[in-house]
């Protein structure tokens, strides 16, 4: 009987935790077309709601394109920053870590200028129903500043944390 109550408690805990980790969305930029020339990324982004915690995934044949995170003026000029290293894997994940305007472009040849291979989005803050985060430590703020100057990366830690917590709780109840 005690095992049954423990199992019910673990199940309730998991049901309560999963929505907080599954609220973030993953957006495949360009959907089935992927990251390519001759695609209207402005139309693709229109009507989509991007939030802090969501992830952009840029899919393209490795070596054919790249992804630069740029500022608004570099976006308008289709100019990749000289002090930035592009993403080039062909399966690039970018975590949307902060609210505001975000600009991305391809720096290969004239893919941006002629091919229109650029994307601008507005990232909204997290919804209030999502779990609040702890105040950042000075160390995490300095690391945040470091990584915000390069490309933001995706992390699957929340899902892994829930799975780890579930396994631990199940082990402890038996």
C-alpha positions as YAML, in Angstrom:
chain: A
units: angstrom
residues:
- id: 1
  name: UNK
  ca: [0.00, 0.00, 0.00]
- id: 2
  name: UNK
  ca: [2.88, 2.37, 0.82]
- id: 3
  name: UNK
  ca: [4.37, 1.65, -2.58]
- id: 4
  name: UNK
  ca: [1.11, 2.59, -4.26]
- id: 5
  name: UNK
  ca: [1.00, 5.95, -2.41]
- id: 6
  name: UNK
  ca: [4.65, 6.59, -3.27]
- id: 7
  name: UNK
  ca: [4.03, 5.81, -6.92]
- id: 8
  name: UNK
  ca: [1.03, 8.14, -7.00]
- id: 9
  name: UNK
  ca: [3.10, 10.91, -5.36]
- id: 10
  name: UNK
  ca: [5.88, 10.49, -7.93]
- id: 11
  name: UNK
  ca: [3.36, 10.53, -10.78]
- id: 12
  name: UNK
  ca: [1.75, 13.73, -9.50]
- id: 13
  name: UNK
  ca: [5.17, 15.36, -9.16]
- id: 14
  name: UNK
  ca: [6.12, 14.43, -12.71]
- id: 15
  name: UNK
  ca: [2.84, 15.73, -14.12]
- id: 16
  name: UNK
  ca: [3.42, 19.01, -12.27]
- id: 17
  name: UNK
  ca: [7.01, 19.39, -13.51]
- id: 18
  name: UNK
  ca: [6.64, 18.42, -17.17]
- id: 19
  name: UNK
  ca: [4.56, 21.45, -18.32]
- id: 20
  name: UNK
  ca: [7.23, 23.87, -17.07]
- id: 21
  name: UNK
  ca: [9.90, 22.16, -19.15]
- id: 22
  name: UNK
  ca: [7.77, 21.55, -22.22]
- id: 23
  name: UNK
  ca: [6.51, 25.11, -22.66]
- id: 24
  name: UNK
  ca: [9.58, 26.08, -24.67]
- id: 25
  name: UNK
  ca: [9.17, 25.55, -28.41]
- id: 26
  name: UNK
  ca: [11.63, 24.55, -31.09]
- id: 27
  name: UNK
  ca: [11.28, 26.39, -34.39]
- id: 28
  name: UNK
  ca: [12.84, 24.89, -37.53]
- id: 29
  name: UNK
  ca: [13.72, 28.06, -39.45]
- id: 30
  name: UNK
  ca: [12.01, 27.84, -42.84]
- id: 31
  name: UNK
  ca: [10.15, 24.67, -41.82]
- id: 32
  name: UNK
  ca: [10.70, 22.00, -44.53]
- id: 33
  name: UNK
  ca: [12.68, 24.39, -46.77]
- id: 34
  name: UNK
  ca: [15.23, 24.96, -44.01]
- id: 35
  name: UNK
  ca: [17.87, 27.70, -44.14]
- id: 36
  name: UNK
  ca: [18.33, 28.42, -47.84]
- id: 37
  name: UNK
  ca: [18.35, 31.15, -50.47]
- id: 38
  name: UNK
  ca: [15.18, 32.35, -52.18]
- id: 39
  name: UNK
  ca: [12.92, 31.81, -49.16]
- id: 40
  name: UNK
  ca: [10.77, 34.53, -47.54]
- id: 41
  name: UNK
  ca: [11.83, 34.35, -43.88]
- id: 42
  name: UNK
  ca: [9.85, 37.48, -43.03]
- id: 43
  name: UNK
  ca: [6.65, 35.71, -44.09]
- id: 44
  name: UNK
  ca: [7.75, 32.55, -42.25]
- id: 45
  name: UNK
  ca: [8.26, 34.44, -38.97]
- id: 46
  name: UNK
  ca: [5.01, 36.39, -39.29]
- id: 47
  name: UNK
  ca: [2.36, 35.10, -36.89]
- id: 48
  name: UNK
  ca: [4.83, 33.03, -34.86]
- id: 49
  name: UNK
  ca: [5.31, 33.88, -31.20]
- id: 50
  name: UNK
  ca: [8.93, 33.53, -30.12]
- id: 51
  name: UNK
  ca: [9.55, 33.51, -26.36]
- id: 52
  name: UNK
  ca: [12.58, 33.43, -24.09]
- id: 53
  name: UNK
  ca: [13.50, 29.76, -23.71]
- id: 54
  name: UNK
  ca: [12.47, 28.81, -27.26]
- id: 55
  name: UNK
  ca: [15.04, 27.50, -29.72]
- id: 56
  name: UNK
  ca: [15.69, 28.32, -33.37]
- id: 57
  name: UNK
  ca: [17.08, 25.46, -35.45]
- id: 58
  name: UNK
  ca: [18.83, 26.36, -38.69]
- id: 59
  name: UNK
  ca: [18.98, 23.29, -40.99]
- id: 60
  name: UNK
  ca: [21.00, 23.31, -44.20]
- id: 61
  name: UNK
  ca: [23.60, 21.19, -46.01]
- id: 62
  name: UNK
  ca: [26.88, 21.57, -44.12]
- id: 63
  name: UNK
  ca: [29.24, 23.86, -46.04]
- id: 64
  name: UNK
  ca: [26.49, 25.38, -48.19]
- id: 65
  name: UNK
  ca: [25.46, 28.12, -45.74]
- id: 66
  name: UNK
  ca: [26.21, 29.51, -42.29]
- id: 67
  name: UNK
  ca: [24.45, 31.52, -39.59]
- id: 68
  name: UNK
  ca: [25.61, 34.79, -38.07]
- id: 69
  name: UNK
  ca: [23.84, 36.57, -35.24]
- id: 70
  name: UNK
  ca: [24.08, 40.27, -36.11]
- id: 71
  name: UNK
  ca: [22.76, 43.67, -35.02]
- id: 72
  name: UNK
  ca: [20.11, 45.67, -36.86]
- id: 73
  name: UNK
  ca: [22.48, 47.76, -38.98]
- id: 74
  name: UNK
  ca: [24.56, 44.72, -40.04]
- id: 75
  name: UNK
  ca: [21.28, 42.98, -40.88]
- id: 76
  name: UNK
  ca: [20.15, 45.87, -43.12]
- id: 77
  name: UNK
  ca: [23.54, 45.94, -44.86]
- id: 78
  name: UNK
  ca: [23.80, 42.12, -45.05]
- id: 79
  name: UNK
  ca: [27.23, 42.41, -43.43]
- id: 80
  name: UNK
  ca: [28.49, 39.62, -41.16]
- id: 81
  name: UNK
  ca: [30.52, 41.01, -38.25]
- id: 82
  name: UNK
  ca: [34.26, 40.61, -38.74]
- id: 83
  name: UNK
  ca: [34.79, 39.72, -35.07]
- id: 84
  name: UNK
  ca: [32.22, 36.89, -35.01]
- id: 85
  name: UNK
  ca: [32.49, 33.21, -35.87]
- id: 86
  name: UNK
  ca: [29.51, 31.77, -37.78]
- id: 87
  name: UNK
  ca: [27.66, 28.59, -37.00]
- id: 88
  name: UNK
  ca: [28.39, 26.06, -39.74]
- id: 89
  name: UNK
  ca: [27.15, 22.62, -38.64]
- id: 90
  name: UNK
  ca: [24.04, 22.53, -40.82]
- id: 91
  name: UNK
  ca: [21.98, 21.77, -37.70]
- id: 92
  name: UNK
  ca: [22.54, 24.89, -35.62]
- id: 93
  name: UNK
  ca: [20.51, 25.37, -32.43]
- id: 94
  name: UNK
  ca: [20.18, 28.85, -30.97]
- id: 95
  name: UNK
  ca: [18.54, 29.29, -27.57]
- id: 96
  name: UNK
  ca: [16.55, 32.51, -27.37]
- id: 97
  name: UNK
  ca: [17.88, 33.56, -23.97]
- id: 98
  name: UNK
  ca: [16.75, 37.20, -23.87]
- id: 99
  name: UNK
  ca: [13.75, 39.21, -25.02]
- id: 100
  name: UNK
  ca: [14.02, 41.72, -27.87]
- id: 101
  name: UNK
  ca: [14.86, 41.89, -31.57]
- id: 102
  name: UNK
  ca: [17.18, 39.21, -32.96]
- id: 103
  name: UNK
  ca: [18.79, 39.30, -36.39]
- id: 104
  name: UNK
  ca: [20.41, 36.41, -38.28]
- id: 105
  name: UNK
  ca: [21.91, 36.13, -41.75]
- id: 106
  name: UNK
  ca: [23.94, 33.88, -44.01]
- id: 107
  name: UNK
  ca: [27.42, 35.21, -44.71]
- id: 108
  name: UNK
  ca: [28.19, 32.95, -47.67]
- id: 109
  name: UNK
  ca: [28.68, 34.87, -50.93]
- id: 110
  name: UNK
  ca: [25.68, 37.04, -51.69]
- id: 111
  name: UNK
  ca: [23.15, 34.69, -50.08]
- id: 112
  name: UNK
  ca: [21.88, 37.52, -47.87]
- id: 113
  name: UNK
  ca: [21.95, 40.38, -50.42]
- id: 114
  name: UNK
  ca: [20.59, 38.57, -53.45]
- id: 115
  name: UNK
  ca: [19.12, 35.39, -51.99]
- id: 116
  name: UNK
  ca: [17.31, 37.06, -49.07]
- id: 117
  name: UNK
  ca: [18.80, 34.60, -46.60]
- id: 118
  name: UNK
  ca: [18.21, 36.60, -43.43]
- id: 119
  name: UNK
  ca: [15.80, 36.44, -40.53]
- id: 120
  name: UNK
  ca: [14.61, 39.01, -38.00]
- id: 121
  name: UNK
  ca: [12.36, 38.09, -35.07]
- id: 122
  name: UNK
  ca: [11.10, 39.67, -31.88]
- id: 123
  name: UNK
  ca: [11.46, 37.50, -28.79]
- id: 124
  name: UNK
  ca: [8.85, 38.00, -26.07]
- id: 125
  name: UNK
  ca: [9.53, 37.44, -22.35]
- id: 126
  name: UNK
  ca: [8.57, 34.13, -20.75]
- id: 127
  name: UNK
  ca: [4.94, 33.75, -19.77]
- id: 128
  name: UNK
  ca: [4.17, 34.56, -16.13]
- id: 129
  name: UNK
  ca: [2.90, 31.02, -15.53]
- id: 130
  name: UNK
  ca: [6.38, 29.65, -16.13]
- id: 131
  name: UNK
  ca: [8.58, 28.92, -13.15]
- id: 132
  name: UNK
  ca: [10.56, 31.96, -12.01]
- id: 133
  name: UNK
  ca: [14.32, 31.76, -12.29]
- id: 134
  name: UNK
  ca: [16.73, 32.48, -9.47]
- id: 135
  name: UNK
  ca: [18.61, 35.78, -9.43]
- id: 136
  name: UNK
  ca: [21.79, 35.39, -11.47]
- id: 137
  name: UNK
  ca: [25.11, 35.24, -9.67]
- id: 138
  name: UNK
  ca: [27.92, 37.63, -10.65]
- id: 139
  name: UNK
  ca: [29.70, 34.67, -12.24]
- id: 140
  name: UNK
  ca: [26.67, 33.74, -14.36]
- id: 141
  name: UNK
  ca: [26.23, 37.39, -15.37]
- id: 142
  name: UNK
  ca: [29.81, 37.56, -16.61]
- id: 143
  name: UNK
  ca: [29.39, 34.27, -18.48]
- id: 144
  name: UNK
  ca: [26.12, 35.58, -19.94]
- id: 145
  name: UNK
  ca: [27.94, 38.68, -21.18]
- id: 146
  name: UNK
  ca: [30.62, 36.47, -22.73]
- id: 147
  name: UNK
  ca: [28.15, 34.21, -24.53]
- id: 148
  name: UNK
  ca: [25.85, 37.02, -25.62]
- id: 149
  name: UNK
  ca: [28.74, 38.32, -27.72]
- id: 150
  name: UNK
  ca: [28.86, 34.98, -29.50]
- id: 151
  name: UNK
  ca: [25.96, 32.85, -30.65]
- id: 152
  name: UNK
  ca: [23.51, 31.65, -28.00]
- id: 153
  name: UNK
  ca: [23.43, 27.86, -27.70]
- id: 154
  name: UNK
  ca: [20.59, 25.49, -26.95]
- id: 155
  name: UNK
  ca: [20.52, 23.33, -23.85]
- id: 156
  name: UNK
  ca: [18.40, 20.28, -23.11]
- id: 157
  name: UNK
  ca: [19.13, 20.45, -19.38]
- id: 158
  name: UNK
  ca: [15.48, 20.96, -18.22]
- id: 159
  name: UNK
  ca: [14.28, 17.73, -19.82]
- id: 160
  name: UNK
  ca: [17.30, 15.85, -18.51]
- id: 161
  name: UNK
  ca: [16.75, 17.28, -15.02]
- id: 162
  name: UNK
  ca: [13.14, 16.07, -14.96]
- id: 163
  name: UNK
  ca: [14.16, 12.59, -16.12]
- id: 164
  name: UNK
  ca: [16.94, 12.44, -13.53]
- id: 165
  name: UNK
  ca: [14.61, 13.63, -10.76]
- id: 166
  name: UNK
  ca: [12.00, 11.05, -11.74]
- id: 167
  name: UNK
  ca: [14.54, 8.22, -11.72]
- id: 168
  name: UNK
  ca: [15.84, 9.32, -8.32]
- id: 169
  name: UNK
  ca: [12.36, 9.56, -6.81]
- id: 170
  name: UNK
  ca: [11.33, 6.16, -8.16]
- id: 171
  name: UNK
  ca: [14.54, 4.64, -6.76]
- id: 172
  name: UNK
  ca: [13.96, 6.22, -3.35]
- id: 173
  name: UNK
  ca: [10.38, 4.95, -3.12]
- id: 174
  name: UNK
  ca: [11.35, 1.31, -3.63]
...
